[in-house]
Amino acid sequence: MRAPLRAIQSLTEVIEEDYGGQAPGAVPHLQKIVRSAERLDRLVCDVLQFARIARNEISLSPTNVGDLVREIVMDRPEFRTPKAHVSVAIDIVSVQAHEALLSQCLANLLDNAVKYVSHGTVPYVRIFTESASSGRVRLCVQDNGFGIEAEHQSKLFELFRRLPASEGYEGAGVGLAIVKKAAGRMNGEVGVTSSPGLGSTFWIELDKAHA
Amino acid sequence: MNSNSRHVLVAEDDETDRFLIDRANKKAGEPLALAFASNGQEAIDQLEGLRSKPHLHPKIILLDLRMPRKDGLVTLEWIRAQPEFKTVPAIIFSSSSHPQDVARAYALGANAFIVKPGSNDLRAQLIAFLGEWTRFVLPGPLPLEVL
């Protein structure tokens, strides 16, 4: 599926390298084609991932959330100081989950948490669990981002949904749709509490890990 | 230097990919001697023609995973069943990095599984890598024989 895009990107680079000298005015346009193809490629990857989550067979097992978060943060420099401060509560509870899916959810929530902050603000993200009704566990990702107005909160998890405030920040509106789909596959629910200017807390409600 | 010391057989069905690999190779400091096949069956036909000419055997065989007529894995299976070619290092390359594809490739005797380079820079690096490989890596016993 990505092959035609790679061809557009690479052949445009070929034109720029081999013929750019003859038409210097075309070079910025060619570079824009390359960047657009790269962006579309990232979008296609996201959508493919979304489709895979809906399709793959999964089984749930007790999953240590703290360990998962630490692995993600180890892999991703943008989640570490000095770029961001991510902390995990000491008393975080294990949940019944599919490790790869939950890891994807947490990575996507962390992505958003560090991305949607006012320019110049260092993101502070806290991950903790609390007891939800019916004995389930609510896994929370709390940020110091610019927050979301109440009227937009219900639509946030829809595929390709982007909020007016996210203009100027790269994204296609797939990340939270993946979180919702993945949580659903794990018999979970998702939600958010947020106020403009006061940050957001995204949560996934899952069963407590079976002993 | 033998006549085949930098000879690499590349089976790739996508014309654009063949062009881009060829172009990256021509721009390399020390180009490889690339022979292209546009699917697995063509690669097999080329190897059949070289069966009795060991001095012309490729030093490495690069096989696209998904191709018409014979795909990369079927072609690899054929190669590993031929006494003349079974020790030639073979690399599967694909835009997929699906764990099942990777596992099957190694189980069938691939020496490496490479994710297809998506940019011209990465293609140049692949050519350089293959060049280093032709220089330093010796063909050896296969995992299949050990099993």
Interface residues (C-beta under 8 A of the other chain):
Chain A: R2 A3 R6 A7 Q9 S10 L11 E13 V14 E17 D41
Chain B: D14 T16 D17 L20 R23 S95 K116 G118 S119 N120 R123
